[in-house]
Amino acid sequence: MVSRRQSELMEWLDGRGRVAITEVAAAMGVSAETARRDIRALVDAGAVVRSHGAVGLAGQTGEAPFDRRMRENAAAKRAIARAVAAGIADGASVMLDTGTTTSFIARALLGHRRLTVVTNSSDIARTLATVNGNRVFMAGGELRGDSGAALGAPALDFIARFSVEHAVISAGAVDAGGVMDYDLQEAEFARAVLGCGGRRIVATDATKFGRRGVIRVAGFGQIDLLVTDRMPPADLAAALAGAGTGVEVAV
């Protein structure tokens, strides 16, 4: 819940770029400690970005879109990531598509050893390569400026060579009809990932429930497990149960 003073702070920051915290305190007529406390609350809410003693509105500080999305529902995504990682053993093979939730999963896998990882995400590849004896295979092609992901025919051709134990995708939208997305190339890649895995997992937070994307990724019959942070609503739960898809709620 944003307080009135915090709302006024956001209005004052609008259009100012990155501002020193001491300047914020002076402008708002509060102590530096009060300013820091308000800023911490707004950082936790994803409304502002803080670094090196300065603060600015999210989206106005030169922050990359992917970095901004990493802060949205971060606690839920971390819990989901821990739950997915707990089901993956040392030495396992796993394929991960691009997405903030799958990037959190990569971070949750940092304690694992000797993984074989296939991905189209430069963030995931960078996170898991060169540590703990992992082997990381990165799909090629042009990298998207907004996500650092390789998509299109070269990436699809590359992952078709692999068969992995765990295929994990994120989701842009989930309704009773299945998993959907808003980007054609990302949907095509996610669909292909599911086709490469023995255990097919969708990792998504509950904000995606009830949304309807424009591009179908997969029906629930093509998914073994949905890992999320809250139980799905009744219609979704019934559709998942009817398809024999497991649901794990991360805590």
Secondary structure, 3 states (H helix, E strand, C coil): CCCHHHHHHHHHHCCCCCEEHHHHHHHHCCCHHHHHHHHHHHHHCCCEEEECCEEEECCCCCCCHHHHHHHCCHHHHHHHHHHHHHCCCCCCEEEECCCHHHHHHHHHHHHCCCCEEEECEHHHHHHHCCCCCCEEEECCCCECCCCCEECCHHHHHHHCCCCEEEEEECCCEEECCEEEECCHHHHHHHHHHHCCEEEEEEECCHHHECCCCCEEEECHHHCCEEEECCCCCHHHHHHHHHHCCEEEECC
